[in-house]
Amino acid sequence: MAKSTETEHPVKAAGWASKDTSGVLAPFKFSRRATGERDVQFKVLYCGVCHSDLHMVKNEWGFTQYPIVPGHEIVGIVTEVGEKVEKFKVGDKVGVGCLVGSCRECDQCAVDLENYCPKQILTYSMPYFDGTVTYGGYSNIMVADEHFVIRWPENLPLDIGAPLLCAGITTYSPLRYFGLDKPGLKVGVSGLGGLGHLAVKFAKAFGTHVTIISTSINKKKEAIDNLGADEFLISRDTEQMQAAAGTLDGIIDTVSATHPLVPLISLLKPNGKLVLVGAPEKPVEFHTFPLIQGRKTISGSAIGGLKETQEMIDFAAKHNILPEVEMINIDYINTAMERLLKSDVKYRFVIDIEKSLKVE
């Protein structure tokens, strides 16, 4: 007889989970594995709410396993370490992002790109090595192999900083990999949400000239005055877009809704790069001629490996790069998901797990 989620592991845990495609989350009791010899157990203090969580609880990408405990921007304090753990000790501040496992043997893992490992294990809703399903950070405790745990800098706030573990690395990595981190380059950021506002902050810290491309004129003042963007384009304004044609070295496209790519391609200089980091539900369409005409590139990028994620966190601490967040209690999560669907948040929800998650 199969064990229940409460008894399949020895460590009792509590969280909030969705049990079907309605995506509605409710209190949920389950269990975590005992701390293995290379594992770190930590008390979860805060967890960011990512748009991916919304897609996953509704099974919009087609591979959700229910019940699902979301959350992959997880920070807290170490409470126990395995006997062979080398990097962490009890009391350390730590974080876990989107990954909790990979094969550690393939060509991608060999060059610290665990995020592209064909056997990667996501932080929630995927089978772990022992065959049980992973559960995320909308919960009171977390256990992970030390390789997939991030050291948290002392000068970086845990609460505000939590979304860096997904939104931060998702934008930092393509800026670095595609060479859009050089002072003086002109970089566009399409979409000004959880990902977009951090793309602006990282791009500015690299010394680039940043242009935001948005559908909403209402975001212009904050984008310029508070986030430090240099230019602001309304993507629906044909005259503005034509005037800016051929001016950008690269664009980080963070939009997760279906949208046309050709207007963005037109903004690129010859050899310019359009990098997709948002994940629309439906396939995107574009004409090849605008690419051929300027030897332009459309690429994609997904989070980052563990080495680069640590690099990003340390960079953020050094340059005081922090997400703009709205702190919520766990019992507000369903309302938060509804607001997230409407882009009604500036710019990332963070759940105060320690304060609001009741454990019976």
N, C-alpha and C positions, 0 to 999 in steps of 0.2 A: 504493500500500500504506500502510495506517494506521500511524502511529508508535506505539511502545509508550509506556507511562507513564514509562519511564526516559529516553526520547529526545525526547518531544514538546516539551520546553523545554531550554534550554542549561545550566541550573544543576542539578547533581546534588543530590539530597536523599534522606534516609532517614527512615523512620518505622515505625509499626505500622498495619496495615490489616486490615479484614475483607473477604473476597472473596465471601461468600454469606450467606444468611439465618440461618446458624448463629450469626452474630455473633462467632465466634472471631477474635481478632486475632493477627497474626503479623508478624515483620519484613518490611519492604516497601521496595523501592527505587523511586524515582520522580524527577520533575524539577520544578523551579520555573522560572517565567519569569525572564528577565533583568530587572534593575531598570530600570523605565521612568522617564521624565523626572519623573513625579510619584509614583513609588513609593518606599517605604521597605523595605529588607531588614533583617531582624534575626535574631540568633541566639536561638533559643527556649531559655529556661532552665527554665521551669515551665509546666505546663498542667493546669488543673482538669478533673475528670471530672464531667460533667453527666448527669442522668437522660435528657436528650434524646439523648446519645451512645448510651445503651443502646437506646432506641427505634429510633434510626437504623440502628445496625449490624445489627439484626434486621429492618429494613424494616417496622416495625410501623405506620408512618404512610403507607406505600405509595409513597414517591417516592425511596427510596434508590438511588443509582447506585454500583455496585460496580466496582472495589475502592473502599472508603471509608476514608479516614484521618480519624477524628473529632477533636474538640477545638476548642472556641471560647471558652476562657478562657485566652488565650495571652499570656505576658509574656516579655520578654527585653531584649537590648541591641542597639541599632542598629549595623549593620556597614557599610551603604552607603545612600546616598540619591541619588535622581535629581536632575538639574541644575536642575529647577524646583521642587523641594521647598522649602517656606518654614518649616515648623513644627518640623522635626527636623534633628539633625545626628548624625554618627557618635559613638557612646558614650552616647547618651540612653537612658534606661529608658522602655520603651513597652509597650503592650498592644493586642491585637486581640480583639474580642468576637465576637458572632454574625454580624456583617455584614461583607462585603468589597466590596459594590457596590450601587448603586441607579441609577435613571435620572437623578437630579439635576435633573429638569425638572418633575415632576408637582406637584400641589397639596400632597401630603404632604412631598415633599422640600423644597419651598419654605419650609415651616415647621419644618424640622429634625426631621421624623418619617420618616426613611428606613426605619425599621422597619415602616412601613405602606405603603411604596412597592409598587405592584403588580409592579414589575420588580426587586425586591430580590434580591440575590445572597447566599446564606448562605455562611458561611466554609468549609463543606465539603459535598460531594456535590451541587453545583449547577453548571450551565454558566456559565462566566465569559464576558466580552465576546468573547474570542477563540475561544470554542467548546469549550475544554478544561474539564475538571471541576475544581472547587476541592477542595483538600485542607487539612485542619485541623492542629491544633497538636500531635498526637501525632507530632511530627517535629522535626528538628534546626534547620531554618530556615523563615522565613516571609517572604513578600513581599506587600505590600498598598499600595494607593493611600493617600497620606497623610491624605486626608479620613476614612478609616476606621480610623486609628491614634490611640490614646489616649496623651496625655502622662502619665507615671507620676510622682506626687509623690515627692520624695526621702525623706520620712519614712514612706512606706507600703511595708512589706515586699513584695517581689515574690512570694515563695513563698506566704506565707499569704494575700496579697491577691488572687491570681489569680482565685478564684471570684467576685469582685465583678463581673467583666466579663459574667457572665450572671446568676448567682443574685442578685447585688447589684442590678443595674439592673432585673431582673424584679420585685423587690419595692419598690424605691425609687420607680419610676415611677408605679405605681398609688396609692401613698400620697400622692404629690404631686398627681397629676392629679385624683383624686377628693376632694381636700381633707381627707384623713385625716392631715394633718401639723400640725394645730393643737394647741398645748398644752391639756391638759385633756380632749380627746376620748377616748372609750372605743373602743379598736380591738381587734378579735379577730384572731387568727392561727390558721387551721385547718391542722394538720399541722406537725410539728416536725422537719423534715429540712433538706436543703441550702438550700432556699428559706426555709422557715419560720423557722429560727433567725436568718437575716439580716433577715427582716421584723420580728422582735421587736427586734433591735438598732437598726434604723433608726427604728421607731416610738417606741422609748424615747428615742432621740436627739432626736426631734421634740417630746418632752414629753408624749406621750399615755399613757393608762392602758391597759396591754396585758393581754389575756386570751388564753391559749392554749387551743385546743380540740383535744383529742387522744384517740385510742383507748387510749393506754397510760399507766396510772398510774405506771409506772416512770420516766417522763420528768419527773415533776412536780418532784422535788427539784432537778434540774439546771436546769430551766426557771426556777424561782424564784430559786435561790441563785446560779447562774452567769450566766444570760442576763438576769436582772433583770425577768422577767415579774411582773405584779402578781396575776394570778389564773390558775387552771388548772381547766379543765372536762374531765371525761371524757364524750366524746360519746355513749357507750353508757349513761350513767347518767341515766335519765329524770328522776329527782328533781332532780339538779343542773341539767340543761338547762332544766327547767320553772322552777326558781327564778331562773335567769338570763335568762329570756325578756324581750325588749324592753329590754335594757340596753345594747346596743352601737350605736355610730354607724356602724360599718362593719366588715367582715371581709375579710381577704385570705386566700383559700382556695388553699393551695399543694399540695393533695393531688393526686397524679398517678394514684392508683388510683380505680376506680369507687366512688362513695360517694353517699349520699342528701344532697340539698340542703335539704330542708324543715326538718330540725332546725337548720341554720345560719340559715335565713331567720327562724325563730321567735326567734332571739336578737337580731334587729335592732330598733331603735327605729323608729317611723314615719319614713319618708324615708331609712331606712338603706340602705347599699349593700353587696352581696355581690360581691366582685371575684374572678373566677376567673383564676388564673395557672398552676395545674397543668393538665396535659393528659392526662386519662384516655383509654385506648384506645377505650372504648365510650361511646356517647351517654349523657348524664345525663338524668334524668327528674325533674320536679317538678310540683306542683300550682300553678295560678295564683292560687288564692284567698288564700294567705298573702301574696302580693305585693300584690294588689288591696287587701286589708284594711288595709295600712299604707303604701300608696304606696311600696313598697320596690322596689329595683332589683337585677337581676342583670347584671353587666357582665363583660367580659374585658379582659385587658391583656397585651401581649407586649413583652418587653424595653423598649427605648427608643431614641430617635434618638442620633446621635453627640454632639450638644451636651449632651443630658441625661445621657448616660453619662459624659462628662467632668465634668459638674457633680456627679454621684454619687460619682465617684472622689475628687474634691477634698473633698466633704463627708465621706466616709469617712476621709480622711487627717486632716481637721481635728478630727473627733470620735473618732478612734481606733477606728473600726468595722472589725473584722477577722473573717473567717470562722473557724470552728473546723475545723481540717483534720487529716487523716491523710496524711502524706507517704509516697509509694510509689515503687518503681522501675518502669520500663516493663514489665519482664517479669512483674510481678504483676497486670497490667491485666485479664486474664481472670478471675482470682480476685476482683479488685475489682468487676468487673461482676456476678459472682454475688452478692457481698455487697450491692451496691447494690440488686439486685432484691429482696433480703430486708430492705432498710432497715437493714443492719448496718454503719453508718458514722456517726461523729459528727464533723462533719456533711457533710464534703466530702472526697473524695480529691483530692490534687494529685500529679501525676507530676513527679518530679525528672528532667527531660529531660537536662539537662547531665551529671548524674552517671551516668545509667543507660542512655541510648540510645547504643549502640555503632554507630559509622559506619565501614564498611570501604571 
